[in-house]
Amino acid sequence: MKIGLVGFAGSGKSTVFQWLTGDKPDPARVQQGQVATADLPDPRVDQMVAIFKPKKPAIYAKILFLDTPGLDIAERRDNPRRLGILRESDGLVVVLNGFAGGNLADELRRFREELVFADLEILANRLSKVEANLKKPKPAKEREADQFEQSVLQRLVAALEAGQMPRTLTLKPDEEKAVRSFQLLTLKPEIVFVNQGEGGRTLPAELGALAPNALAAPAKLEMELEELPPEDRAAFAADLGLAGSQRDAILHQIFAAMGQIVFLTVGEDECRAWPIPKGADAVTGAAQIHTDLSKRFVRAEVVSYDDFLKVGSMKEAKARGVYRLEGKTYVVRDGDIMHILASS
């Protein structure tokens, strides 16, 4: 899963990138899109390692973050190019400047306008081509396909022009497929992160109305605290009114906001968390492990993490009936421990 960090220049976006990934921003790389990975800490994996004592270290789910050049209102013509780097991302984290005392709701509105302008340019160009094609003679099946695409494009353009984000339209699968290749920024999952300064501040109600699940943390301050000797860290954090690092919690909230869960594979070889879209079936889970497993899928052996902890072993899980056999359509739940059985 690749998540794009976006925001206006001066929002501290690259600081957030470093805080989340531990990778220092390189101005030269950011211009083309700088990528770094963050492990998603998971106490469930740690618990499985303690029980199974595998040969390999714990393997956590990973989030790939993409840092990009900050947008500049004064150079708006260049913003679509800068945003273009993000089109292959699976979701967006919009970073707002929470340390300069500005209007956060207004900043978010202005940023969303930039996304709208970038997507409208793509959609309007495509709609013009489709409408030109409809004026040409062609087989009925091709005409129907063009008419369907035209209707979807018109719906999206109308929404954007009305200030409505297309992700709120709940497109049907065939409608989403018709515009998938455009990788529209306004269709991607979004979560807002307020990059706070020392002392922070309460998020305004106006921002809450625009982004109910907005997150906030002092990224730079937390990085500075991490550089202190452990014996001094707690005292300085207390002086600054910080209970502790929020990094891990923020990573989990971003992960969940992108519609992801994890399932676990455990054993004496390794204990590992695998990311998967919420609502995905067991075959999709098998594909995360290896594409061959999804092609040769027979069934999945499943026990929930909580049930496993209650009984203490796979043998007891089977004896007490909490170790289940599930088929292809089984919807994977967060924390499921799965073993995929495949044909030879």
C-alpha positions as CSV (number, residue, x, y, z in Angstrom):
1,M,0.0,0.0,0.0
2,K,1.5,3.3,-1.1
3,I,0.3,6.5,0.6
4,G,1.0,10.0,-0.7
5,L,1.9,12.7,1.7
6,V,0.6,16.0,0.3
7,G,0.2,19.6,1.3
8,F,1.2,23.1,0.6
9,A,4.8,24.2,0.8
10,G,5.6,25.1,4.4
11,S,3.2,22.6,6.0
12,G,6.0,20.5,7.3
13,K,5.1,17.6,5.1
14,S,8.6,16.3,4.7
15,T,9.1,16.5,8.5
16,V,6.1,14.2,8.8
17,F,7.6,11.9,6.2
18,Q,10.8,11.6,8.2
19,W,8.9,11.2,11.5
20,L,6.7,8.3,10.1
21,T,9.5,6.5,8.1
22,G,12.8,7.5,9.7
23,D,14.1,8.4,6.3
24,K,15.5,11.9,5.9
25,P,14.0,13.9,3.0
26,D,16.3,14.5,0.1
27,P,15.2,17.6,-1.9
28,A,16.4,16.1,-5.1
29,R,14.4,12.9,-4.6
30,V,11.3,14.7,-3.4
31,Q,11.0,16.5,-6.7
32,Q,10.4,13.1,-8.3
33,G,8.6,11.5,-5.4
34,Q,10.7,10.1,-2.5
35,V,9.6,6.8,-1.1
36,A,10.2,5.1,2.2
37,T,8.6,2.4,4.3
38,A,7.2,2.3,7.8
39,D,6.6,-0.9,9.7
40,L,3.1,-1.1,11.3
41,P,3.8,-2.1,14.9
42,D,1.5,-4.9,16.0
43,P,1.5,-6.4,19.5
44,R,-0.4,-9.4,18.1
45,V,2.6,-10.3,16.0
46,D,4.9,-9.8,19.0
47,Q,2.7,-12.1,21.0
48,M,2.8,-14.8,18.3
49,V,6.6,-14.5,18.2
50,A,6.7,-15.0,22.0
51,I,4.6,-18.2,21.7
52,F,6.0,-19.8,18.5
53,K,9.6,-18.5,18.9
54,P,10.2,-18.5,15.1
55,K,13.6,-18.7,13.4
56,K,13.0,-15.4,11.6
57,P,12.3,-12.0,13.2
58,A,8.8,-10.7,13.3
59,I,7.5,-9.3,10.0
60,Y,4.9,-6.5,10.3
61,A,2.6,-5.0,7.7
62,K,4.3,-2.1,5.9
63,I,3.1,1.2,4.7
64,L,4.9,2.8,1.8
65,F,4.9,6.6,2.0
66,L,5.5,8.9,-0.9
67,D,6.8,12.4,-0.2
68,T,6.1,15.0,-3.0
69,P,6.9,18.6,-3.6
70,G,4.6,21.0,-1.7
71,L,2.0,22.9,-3.7
72,D,2.4,26.6,-4.3
73,I,-0.6,28.8,-4.9
74,A,1.6,31.4,-6.6
75,E,2.7,28.8,-9.1
76,R,-0.7,27.1,-9.6
77,R,0.1,26.1,-13.2
78,D,2.8,23.7,-11.9
79,N,0.6,22.1,-9.3
80,P,-1.1,19.5,-11.6
81,R,2.4,18.2,-12.5
82,R,3.4,18.0,-8.8
83,L,0.1,16.2,-8.0
84,G,0.6,13.9,-11.0
85,I,3.3,12.1,-9.0
86,L,0.6,11.0,-6.6
87,R,-1.7,9.3,-9.1
88,E,-0.3,5.8,-8.5
89,S,-0.8,6.1,-4.8
90,D,-3.6,4.2,-3.0
91,G,-4.6,7.1,-0.7
92,L,-3.6,10.5,0.5
93,V,-2.6,12.0,3.8
94,V,-3.2,15.8,3.5
95,V,-0.7,17.6,5.9
96,L,-1.9,20.9,7.2
97,N,0.2,23.6,8.9
98,G,-0.9,23.5,12.5
99,F,2.1,25.5,14.0
100,A,1.7,28.8,12.3
101,G,-1.8,29.8,13.6
102,G,-3.5,29.9,10.3
103,N,-7.1,28.9,9.4
104,L,-6.8,25.1,9.0
105,A,-10.3,24.7,7.5
106,D,-9.5,27.3,4.8
107,E,-6.2,25.6,4.1
108,L,-7.9,22.2,3.6
109,R,-10.5,23.8,1.3
110,R,-7.8,25.4,-0.8
111,F,-5.9,22.2,-1.0
112,R,-8.9,20.2,-2.1
113,E,-9.5,22.8,-4.8
114,E,-6.1,22.0,-6.2
115,L,-7.1,18.3,-6.4
116,V,-10.3,19.3,-8.1
117,F,-8.5,21.5,-10.7
118,A,-6.0,18.7,-11.5
119,D,-8.8,16.1,-12.0
120,L,-11.1,18.4,-13.9
121,E,-8.4,19.0,-16.5
122,I,-8.0,15.2,-17.1
123,L,-11.8,14.5,-17.1
124,A,-12.7,17.5,-19.4
125,N,-10.0,16.4,-21.9
126,R,-11.3,12.8,-21.9
127,L,-14.9,13.9,-22.1
128,S,-14.2,16.0,-25.2
129,K,-12.6,13.0,-26.9
130,V,-15.5,10.7,-26.0
131,E,-18.1,13.2,-27.3
132,A,-16.1,13.6,-30.5
133,N,-16.0,9.8,-30.9
134,L,-19.8,9.6,-30.5
135,K,-20.2,11.8,-33.6
136,K,-18.4,9.1,-35.7
137,P,-20.2,6.1,-37.1
138,K,-19.3,2.9,-35.2
139,P,-20.8,-0.5,-34.1
140,A,-23.6,-0.4,-31.6
141,K,-21.6,-2.1,-28.9
142,E,-18.7,0.4,-29.1
143,R,-21.3,3.3,-29.1
144,E,-22.9,1.9,-26.0
145,A,-19.5,1.7,-24.3
146,D,-18.7,5.3,-25.2
147,Q,-22.2,6.5,-24.1
148,F,-21.7,4.8,-20.7
149,E,-18.2,6.4,-20.3
150,Q,-19.7,9.7,-21.3
151,S,-22.4,9.4,-18.6
152,V,-19.8,8.6,-15.9
153,L,-17.5,11.4,-16.9
154,Q,-20.4,13.9,-17.0
155,R,-21.4,12.8,-13.5
156,L,-17.9,13.3,-12.1
157,V,-17.4,16.6,-13.8
158,A,-20.7,17.9,-12.5
159,A,-19.7,16.8,-8.9
160,L,-16.3,18.5,-9.1
161,E,-17.8,21.7,-10.5
162,A,-20.3,21.7,-7.7
163,G,-17.5,21.3,-5.1
164,Q,-18.4,17.7,-4.3
165,M,-15.6,15.2,-3.9
166,P,-16.2,12.2,-6.2
167,R,-15.2,9.7,-3.5
168,T,-18.6,10.6,-1.8
169,L,-20.6,9.5,-4.9
170,T,-20.2,5.7,-4.2
171,L,-19.6,4.7,-7.8
172,K,-20.8,1.3,-8.9
173,P,-18.1,-1.2,-9.8
174,D,-18.6,-0.8,-13.6
175,E,-18.5,3.0,-13.2
176,E,-15.3,2.9,-11.2
177,K,-13.8,0.6,-13.8
178,A,-14.6,3.1,-16.5
179,V,-12.5,5.8,-15.0
180,R,-9.9,3.7,-13.1
181,S,-7.1,4.4,-15.6
182,F,-7.3,8.1,-14.8
183,Q,-6.2,7.5,-11.2
184,L,-8.3,10.4,-10.0
185,L,-6.9,12.1,-6.9
186,T,-10.4,13.0,-5.7
187,L,-11.5,9.4,-5.7
188,K,-8.7,8.2,-3.4
189,P,-9.2,7.7,0.3
190,E,-8.1,10.8,2.2
191,I,-7.1,11.5,5.8
192,V,-6.1,14.9,7.2
193,F,-3.1,15.2,9.5
194,V,-2.5,18.5,11.3
195,N,1.2,19.0,11.9
196,Q,1.2,20.8,15.3
197,G,3.9,22.9,17.0
198,E,4.9,22.9,20.6
199,G,1.9,23.0,22.9
200,G,-0.5,22.1,20.0
201,R,-4.0,23.4,19.9
202,T,-7.5,22.1,19.8
203,L,-8.7,21.4,16.3
204,P,-11.4,23.8,15.3
205,A,-14.9,22.6,14.9
206,E,-14.9,24.0,11.3
207,L,-12.1,21.6,10.4
208,G,-13.9,18.8,12.1
209,A,-16.9,19.4,9.9
210,L,-14.7,19.0,6.8
211,A,-12.6,16.2,8.1
212,P,-14.3,14.4,11.0
213,N,-11.4,11.9,11.4
214,A,-8.6,14.4,11.2
215,L,-5.4,13.5,13.1
216,A,-2.9,15.8,14.9
217,A,0.5,15.4,16.4
218,P,3.7,17.5,16.8
219,A,5.9,15.6,14.3
220,K,9.1,17.7,14.7
221,L,8.9,17.8,18.5
222,E,8.4,14.1,18.7
223,M,11.5,13.5,16.5
224,E,13.6,15.9,18.7
225,L,12.5,13.9,21.8
226,E,13.5,10.7,20.2
227,E,17.1,12.1,19.8
228,L,17.4,12.6,23.6
229,P,18.9,10.0,25.9
230,P,16.1,7.7,27.2
231,E,16.6,8.8,30.7
232,D,15.9,12.4,29.8
233,R,13.1,11.8,27.3
234,A,10.2,11.3,29.7
235,A,11.1,14.4,31.7
236,F,11.2,16.6,28.6
237,A,8.0,15.1,27.3
238,A,6.2,15.8,30.6
239,D,7.4,19.4,30.6
240,L,5.9,19.8,27.1
241,G,2.7,18.1,28.1
242,L,3.2,15.0,25.9
243,A,2.1,11.6,27.3
244,G,4.4,9.8,24.8
245,S,5.0,9.2,21.2
246,Q,1.9,9.3,19.0
247,R,3.7,7.9,15.9
248,D,2.5,4.3,16.2
249,A,-1.1,5.3,16.9
250,I,-1.0,7.6,13.9
251,L,0.3,4.9,11.6
252,H,-2.5,2.6,12.7
253,Q,-5.1,5.3,12.1
254,I,-3.8,6.0,8.7
255,F,-3.8,2.3,7.9
256,A,-7.4,1.9,9.0
257,A,-8.5,5.1,7.2
258,M,-7.2,3.5,3.9
259,G,-9.6,0.6,4.5
260,Q,-6.9,-1.9,5.4
261,I,-6.8,-4.8,8.0
262,V,-4.3,-7.5,8.6
263,F,-4.4,-11.3,8.9
264,L,-1.6,-13.3,10.5
265,T,0.4,-16.4,9.5
266,V,2.3,-18.1,12.3
267,G,4.6,-20.9,12.9
268,E,8.1,-22.0,13.8
269,D,9.5,-20.5,10.6
270,E,8.0,-17.0,10.9
271,C,5.2,-14.9,12.4
272,R,3.9,-12.3,10.0
273,A,1.2,-9.7,9.4
274,W,-0.3,-9.4,5.9
275,P,-2.2,-6.3,4.9
276,I,-5.5,-6.8,3.0
277,P,-8.4,-4.5,2.1
278,K,-11.2,-4.7,4.6
279,G,-14.0,-6.9,3.2
280,A,-11.6,-9.0,1.0
281,D,-12.1,-12.8,0.8
282,A,-9.8,-15.6,1.6
283,V,-8.6,-16.0,-2.0
284,T,-7.4,-12.4,-2.0
285,G,-5.6,-13.1,1.3
286,A,-3.9,-16.1,-0.3
287,A,-2.8,-13.9,-3.2
288,Q,-1.1,-11.6,-0.7
289,I,1.1,-14.5,0.3
290,H,1.7,-15.8,-3.2
291,T,-0.2,-15.7,-6.4
292,D,0.0,-19.5,-6.8
293,L,-1.8,-20.0,-3.6
294,S,-4.8,-18.0,-4.8
295,K,-4.8,-20.0,-8.1
296,R,-4.6,-23.3,-6.3
297,F,-6.7,-22.4,-3.3
298,V,-8.7,-25.2,-1.7
299,R,-9.6,-23.8,1.7
300,A,-8.3,-21.7,4.6
301,E,-7.8,-22.9,8.2
302,V,-8.8,-19.9,10.4
303,V,-8.8,-19.1,14.1
304,S,-9.3,-15.5,15.4
305,Y,-6.4,-14.0,17.3
306,D,-8.6,-13.6,20.4
307,D,-9.8,-17.2,20.3
308,F,-6.3,-18.4,19.9
309,L,-5.1,-16.5,23.0
310,K,-8.0,-17.9,25.1
311,V,-7.1,-21.5,24.3
312,G,-3.3,-21.1,24.0
313,S,-2.4,-23.5,21.2
314,M,-3.5,-24.7,17.8
315,K,-4.2,-28.1,19.2
316,E,-6.6,-26.7,21.8
317,A,-8.2,-24.4,19.1
318,K,-9.0,-27.5,17.1
319,A,-10.2,-29.4,20.2
320,R,-12.5,-26.6,21.3
321,G,-14.0,-25.9,17.8
322,V,-12.7,-22.4,17.3
323,Y,-10.3,-23.6,14.5
324,R,-12.5,-23.4,11.4
325,L,-12.3,-24.5,7.7
326,E,-13.4,-21.7,5.4
327,G,-13.9,-21.5,1.6
328,K,-13.1,-19.0,-1.1
329,T,-15.9,-16.6,-0.2
330,Y,-14.9,-16.3,3.4
331,V,-14.5,-12.6,4.3
332,V,-11.2,-12.2,6.2
333,R,-11.5,-10.4,9.6
334,D,-8.8,-8.3,11.2
335,G,-6.4,-10.4,13.3
336,D,-7.5,-13.7,11.7
337,I,-4.7,-16.4,11.9
338,M,-4.9,-18.2,8.6
339,H,-3.2,-21.2,7.0
340,I,-3.9,-21.6,3.3
341,L,-4.4,-25.1,1.9
342,A,-3.7,-25.4,-1.9
343,S,-3.8,-28.2,-4.4
344,S,-0.5,-29.6,-5.6
